[in-house]
Amino acid sequence: MPSGDSQRCRAATGVSDQMELLPPASINGSLESGLHQPGAITRCGPRQRGGTMKRFEDRISIQAPAGRVFDYVADFTRHGEWGGHDLEVTKSSEGPVAVGSTFSTTAKQFGTQREQSTITELTPGKMFAWDSTGALGRAHHWFSLSEDGGSTSLTKGAEIVDPTFLAKMTSWKLSRDIPKGLHSDLANIKARVEASGA
């Protein structure tokens, strides 16, 4: 593993030996893989320890400026365009969107899932983060961005910081489903931003 990737993974997770290189097959149909290939996604996340996996992170390269990518992913009301499961988002607080703004979400996965989300960080062009509370407990989600020569490295992460009994009992399933969801979300975001300019 390249040392630079180890350092990035350590910065994201606190552990340097948790880098997994994923092929961009779901994006371009190729089985070729490589961190610096267009469409390649890198996952930094904890290996299974004690039956639980609580922090996950994926990254993808998008051929668009960071400002445009940020404007798209930071628009909470548009998360249903790429989030899957018939996600619906409604702003539940007054005033302009800022740290502390709240949203109600509904998704259809194993029945109807309802969550309340609160924006926790909003740094234009660099970071967008929020906490969601629902059946699995409180989960922290984030997007981080960096621009290089007109393209943007977009990272999406999730961490269950206050799991319910249900989350603990289904940790084996979450450790499989959450990374798949991150991978799919990033691929959908990339396709939409590059195709339409979001």
C-alpha positions as semicolon CSV with decimal commas, in nm:
position;residue;x (nm);y (nm);z (nm)
1;M;0,000;0,000;0,000
2;P;0,140;0,343;-0,084
3;S;0,248;0,535;0,223
4;G;0,038;0,837;0,123
5;D;-0,276;0,625;0,123
6;S;-0,185;0,487;0,466
7;Q;-0,151;0,840;0,596
8;R;-0,488;0,941;0,453
9;C;-0,651;0,635;0,605
10;R;-0,491;0,709;0,943
11;A;-0,623;1,064;0,926
12;A;-0,974;0,938;0,857
13;T;-0,991;0,644;1,096
14;G;-0,697;0,664;1,335
15;V;-0,565;0,332;1,206
16;S;-0,323;0,305;0,915
17;D;-0,378;-0,058;0,812
18;Q;-0,742;-0,025;0,714
19;M;-0,714;0,075;0,347
20;E;-0,906;-0,129;0,095
21;L;-0,882;-0,049;-0,277
22;L;-1,208;-0,109;-0,460
23;P;-1,240;-0,158;-0,836
24;P;-1,455;0,095;-1,020
25;A;-1,651;-0,187;-1,185
26;S;-1,989;-0,051;-1,080
27;I;-1,909;0,277;-1,253
28;N;-1,731;0,191;-1,577
29;G;-1,777;-0,185;-1,611
30;S;-1,405;-0,252;-1,583
31;L;-1,237;-0,489;-1,344
32;E;-0,923;-0,281;-1,350
33;S;-0,852;-0,111;-1,019
34;G;-0,617;0,154;-0,892
35;L;-0,636;0,444;-0,655
36;H;-0,559;0,704;-0,919
37;Q;-0,778;0,568;-1,198
38;P;-1,091;0,771;-1,279
39;G;-1,385;0,626;-1,090
40;A;-1,175;0,428;-0,843
41;I;-1,312;0,428;-0,492
42;T;-1,103;0,377;-0,183
43;R;-1,258;0,264;0,143
44;C;-1,111;0,346;0,480
45;G;-1,299;0,175;0,757
46;P;-1,255;-0,047;1,058
47;R;-1,215;-0,416;1,007
48;Q;-1,456;-0,622;1,208
49;R;-1,355;-0,613;1,572
50;G;-1,563;-0,777;1,840
51;G;-1,856;-0,823;1,601
52;T;-1,909;-0,452;1,533
53;M;-1,812;-0,209;1,254
54;K;-1,911;0,146;1,332
55;R;-1,706;0,373;1,104
56;F;-1,696;0,354;0,727
57;E;-1,560;0,580;0,456
58;D;-1,537;0,576;0,074
59;R;-1,382;0,816;-0,174
60;I;-1,433;0,884;-0,544
61;S;-1,290;1,125;-0,802
62;I;-1,539;1,349;-0,983
63;Q;-1,458;1,552;-1,293
64;A;-1,605;1,878;-1,165
65;P;-1,493;2,170;-0,947
66;A;-1,525;2,124;-0,570
67;G;-1,766;2,416;-0,543
68;R;-2,014;2,253;-0,778
69;V;-1,985;1,914;-0,612
70;F;-2,029;2,072;-0,269
71;D;-2,339;2,266;-0,374
72;Y;-2,496;1,938;-0,485
73;V;-2,414;1,716;-0,187
74;A;-2,483;1,991;0,068
75;D;-2,837;2,039;-0,065
76;F;-3,011;1,808;0,180
77;T;-3,340;1,824;-0,008
78;R;-3,168;1,662;-0,312
79;H;-3,024;1,363;-0,125
80;G;-3,313;1,152;-0,250
81;E;-3,176;1,189;-0,604
82;W;-2,880;0,967;-0,523
83;G;-2,963;0,808;-0,186
84;G;-3,192;0,525;-0,296
85;H;-3,473;0,354;-0,103
86;D;-3,719;0,623;-0,219
87;L;-3,563;0,869;0,023
88;E;-3,775;1,177;0,089
89;V;-3,638;1,482;0,270
90;T;-3,829;1,771;0,427
91;K;-3,674;2,072;0,599
92;S;-3,819;2,093;0,950
93;S;-3,648;2,408;1,082
94;E;-3,702;2,773;0,996
95;G;-3,458;3,009;0,829
96;P;-3,167;2,954;0,591
97;V;-2,970;2,630;0,596
98;A;-2,688;2,646;0,851
99;V;-2,531;2,442;1,129
100;G;-2,823;2,339;1,350
101;S;-3,078;2,322;1,066
102;T;-3,295;2,011;1,088
103;F;-3,456;1,782;0,832
104;S;-3,701;1,493;0,847
105;T;-3,633;1,194;0,622
106;T;-3,838;0,893;0,520
107;A;-3,702;0,592;0,337
108;K;-3,847;0,256;0,240
109;Q;-3,611;-0,020;0,345
110;F;-3,747;-0,312;0,550
111;G;-4,061;-0,105;0,595
112;T;-4,077;0,271;0,641
113;Q;-3,777;0,424;0,817
114;R;-3,804;0,774;0,962
115;E;-3,512;0,979;1,087
116;Q;-3,443;1,328;1,215
117;S;-3,123;1,490;1,085
118;T;-2,930;1,792;1,209
119;I;-2,651;1,967;1,021
120;T;-2,334;1,969;1,234
121;E;-2,077;2,118;0,995
122;L;-2,106;2,335;0,686
123;T;-1,780;2,460;0,534
124;P;-1,840;2,562;0,170
125;G;-1,632;2,365;-0,077
126;K;-1,475;2,146;0,192
127;M;-1,702;1,975;0,446
128;F;-2,070;1,896;0,503
129;A;-2,176;1,681;0,799
130;W;-2,492;1,587;0,982
131;D;-2,627;1,360;1,257
132;S;-2,931;1,139;1,201
133;T;-3,139;0,977;1,473
134;G;-3,366;0,680;1,402
135;A;-3,422;0,312;1,471
136;L;-3,048;0,234;1,470
137;G;-2,964;0,516;1,710
138;R;-2,758;0,824;1,629
139;A;-2,536;0,811;1,322
140;H;-2,287;1,071;1,207
141;H;-2,253;1,128;0,832
142;W;-2,014;1,348;0,638
143;F;-1,884;1,459;0,301
144;S;-1,534;1,600;0,268
145;L;-1,396;1,747;-0,054
146;S;-1,061;1,845;-0,200
147;E;-0,993;1,983;-0,547
148;D;-0,698;1,902;-0,771
149;G;-0,670;2,046;-1,120
150;G;-1,041;2,084;-1,181
151;S;-1,143;1,743;-1,047
152;T;-1,272;1,678;-0,696
153;S;-1,196;1,401;-0,451
154;L;-1,523;1,339;-0,266
155;T;-1,527;1,134;0,053
156;K;-1,847;1,010;0,213
157;G;-1,846;0,858;0,559
158;A;-2,080;0,719;0,822
159;E;-2,033;0,624;1,185
160;I;-2,291;0,489;1,429
161;V;-2,192;0,683;1,738
162;D;-2,480;0,588;1,968
163;P;-2,621;0,250;1,855
164;T;-2,949;0,111;1,975
165;F;-2,998;-0,251;2,076
166;L;-3,125;-0,316;1,723
167;A;-2,806;-0,177;1,571
168;K;-2,590;-0,389;1,798
169;M;-2,788;-0,703;1,718
170;T;-2,762;-0,642;1,343
171;S;-2,403;-0,514;1,336
172;W;-2,302;-0,801;1,107
173;K;-2,556;-0,682;0,850
174;L;-2,470;-0,315;0,892
175;S;-2,102;-0,392;0,835
176;R;-2,203;-0,531;0,496
177;D;-2,480;-0,291;0,395
178;I;-2,329;0,045;0,496
179;P;-2,015;0,012;0,277
180;K;-2,231;-0,099;-0,016
181;G;-2,452;0,203;0,039
182;L;-2,158;0,444;0,047
183;H;-2,018;0,293;-0,271
184;S;-2,353;0,324;-0,447
185;D;-2,415;0,680;-0,323
186;L;-2,078;0,801;-0,450
187;A;-2,126;0,637;-0,788
188;N;-2,470;0,798;-0,823
189;I;-2,338;1,140;-0,721
190;K;-2,051;1,116;-0,968
191;A;-2,284;1,019;-1,251
192;R;-2,528;1,303;-1,182
193;V;-2,270;1,576;-1,132
194;E;-2,064;1,483;-1,437
195;A;-2,365;1,427;-1,664
196;S;-2,577;1,730;-1,584
197;G;-2,366;1,972;-1,386
198;A;-2,608;1,918;-1,094
